[in-house]
């Protein structure tokens, strides 16, 4: 009997994981630190009233900054390679709708939600040394501070939740409709800093893959 097997994934959306280039990561964090210190700029860019999370601060990235540091080019290149890999189709456009930063602290969270556009993504710029632990110290992975992607319902050989343990520099791309959430964490005063975006590609490709 031939025991060689090939694992196929014919159902459900694909997700890609990449690393934010070190130079862009550094420039993003420097920019965010400056915005945090500037009360006028923080108020101008405030995005909290439009987002669903209960967090300390959410603010939009300025388009000029996104262009200047190569953030838009990075997103476009990753999306283009992703679509080509999974569909063998080349996109001819990538338009950034918006990109924003979430500054989350102890006991704060983002409930289950989805985004607009065609393509979305989320990644990590700065993290606490620890997100805490179970009160009863169960022998399980603690979920505080994790990003959870949700699709469908739990079935045999098919989980409905993909849990992502944050690592600085990691960035995940996924279809806009994919539900996701971030659990609260505890035991630290340090910041969990993330960045997200919504974008558009060729409408014909989006509707026919």
C-alpha positions in Angstrom: 0.0 0.0 0.0 1.3 3.5 -0.9 1.3 5.6 2.2 2.3 8.8 0.4 -0.5 11.4 0.8 -1.1 14.9 -0.5 -3.0 17.3 1.7 -5.5 19.3 -0.4 -7.4 22.4 0.7 -10.3 22.7 -1.8 -12.6 24.6 0.5 -12.4 27.9 2.3 -10.5 31.1 1.7 -6.7 31.2 1.6 -4.7 33.4 3.9 -1.1 34.5 3.4 1.5 35.4 6.0 4.5 37.7 5.3 7.0 39.8 7.1 6.9 43.5 7.1 10.3 44.8 5.8 12.4 46.0 8.8 12.8 49.5 7.3 9.0 50.0 6.9 8.4 48.5 10.4 10.8 51.0 12.0 9.3 54.0 10.1 5.8 53.0 10.9 6.6 52.8 14.7 8.5 56.1 14.6 5.6 57.8 12.9 3.1 56.3 15.3 5.2 57.4 18.3 5.2 60.9 16.9 1.4 60.9 16.4 0.9 59.7 20.0 2.9 62.6 21.3 1.1 65.1 19.1 -2.4 65.7 20.5 -3.5 67.8 17.5 -2.4 65.2 15.0 -3.9 62.4 17.1 -7.3 64.2 17.0 -7.1 64.9 13.3 -6.4 61.2 12.4 -8.7 59.7 15.0 -10.6 56.7 13.6 -12.1 55.3 16.8 -15.6 56.5 16.2 -15.8 54.4 13.0 -14.4 51.2 14.3 -16.0 48.6 16.5 -13.2 47.8 19.0 -13.0 48.9 22.6 -9.4 50.1 22.6 -7.4 53.1 23.7 -6.7 54.5 20.3 -7.3 53.9 16.6 -6.1 56.3 13.9 -5.7 56.4 10.2 -2.4 56.4 8.4 -1.9 59.4 6.2 -1.8 58.5 2.5 1.4 60.6 1.9 3.1 58.7 4.7 1.9 55.3 3.3 3.4 56.2 -0.1 6.6 57.7 1.3 7.7 54.8 3.3 6.7 52.2 0.8 3.7 50.8 2.7 1.3 50.9 -0.3 3.9 49.3 -2.6 4.5 46.5 0.0 0.8 45.8 0.3 0.3 45.9 -3.5 3.3 43.5 -4.2 2.1 41.0 -1.6 -1.5 41.0 -2.9 -0.4 40.7 -6.5 1.8 37.6 -5.7 -1.0 36.1 -3.6 -3.6 36.3 -6.3 -1.2 35.1 -9.0 -0.2 32.1 -6.9 -3.7 30.9 -6.0 -5.5 31.8 -9.3 -2.8 32.3 -12.0 -4.3 35.7 -12.7 -2.4 39.0 -12.7 -4.1 41.9 -11.1 -3.8 45.2 -13.0 -4.6 47.5 -10.1 -4.4 47.8 -6.3 -6.1 50.7 -4.6 -5.7 51.4 -0.9 -9.0 52.4 0.7 -7.6 53.0 4.1 -5.0 51.8 6.6 -5.1 52.3 10.3 -3.3 51.6 13.6 -4.9 50.1 16.7 -3.3 50.7 20.1 -4.7 48.1 22.5 -3.9 47.8 26.2 -4.9 45.5 29.1 -8.6 44.3 29.1 -9.3 45.9 25.7 -10.6 43.9 22.7 -11.9 43.9 19.1 -15.1 41.9 18.8 -16.0 39.7 15.8 -16.3 41.8 12.6 -15.4 42.0 8.9 -14.0 44.7 6.6 -14.9 46.5 3.4 -13.3 46.4 0.0 -11.9 43.2 -1.6 -8.7 42.5 0.4 -7.9 43.2 4.0 -5.0 42.5 6.3 -3.7 42.8 9.8 -0.2 42.7 11.4 1.8 43.5 14.4 4.1 46.4 15.1 4.7 46.3 18.8 3.8 43.7 21.5 3.9 43.2 25.3 6.4 40.7 26.7 3.4 38.7 27.9 -0.3 38.6 27.3 -1.1 36.9 30.7 -2.1 33.4 31.6 -5.1 31.3 32.7 -6.5 32.0 36.1 -6.6 28.2 36.8 -3.4 27.6 34.8 -5.0 25.0 32.5 -2.7 23.1 30.2 -3.9 25.1 27.2 -2.6 27.9 25.0 -3.7 31.2 26.5 -5.7 33.2 23.9 -5.3 36.7 25.3 -4.1 39.1 22.6 -4.5 36.6 19.8 -6.0 37.4 16.3 -8.6 34.9 15.4 -9.8 34.4 11.8 -13.3 32.8 11.5 -14.9 30.9 8.6 -17.9 28.7 8.6 -18.6 26.3 11.4 -16.6 23.5 13.0 -16.9 20.3 11.2 -15.0 17.0 11.0 -11.5 17.7 9.8 -12.4 21.4 9.3 -11.9 23.9 12.1 -13.8 27.2 11.9 -11.2 29.3 13.7 -7.5 30.0 12.8 -5.8 31.4 15.9 -2.8 33.6 15.3 -0.2 34.3 18.0 1.2 37.7 17.3 4.8 38.2 16.4 6.3 41.6 15.7 6.6 42.1 11.9 4.1 39.4 10.9 1.4 40.5 8.6 -1.6 38.5 7.3 -3.7 39.0 4.2 -7.2 37.7 3.9 -10.5 38.3 1.9 -12.4 41.3 3.3 -15.4 39.2 4.3 -13.5 36.9 6.6 -14.8 37.5 10.2 -12.1 38.0 12.8 -11.6 39.2 16.4 -8.9 40.0 18.9 -9.2 38.8 22.5 -8.3 41.0 25.5 -5.1 40.4 27.4 -4.1 41.1 31.0 -1.2 41.4 33.5 0.7 44.2 31.7 0.7 47.9 31.0 2.5 47.4 27.7 0.9 48.2 24.3 -0.3 45.7 21.6 0.2 47.8 18.5 -1.3 46.5 15.2 -1.9 47.8 11.7 -4.7 46.9 9.2 -5.8 47.9 5.8 -8.6 47.6 3.2 -7.9 47.5 -0.5 -9.4 47.0 -3.9 -8.2 44.9 -6.9 -9.6 44.4 -10.3 -13.3 43.9 -9.8 -13.5 41.2 -12.6 -10.8 39.1 -10.9 -12.4 39.5 -7.5 -15.8 38.4 -8.8 -14.5 35.5 -10.8 -12.0 33.6 -8.6 
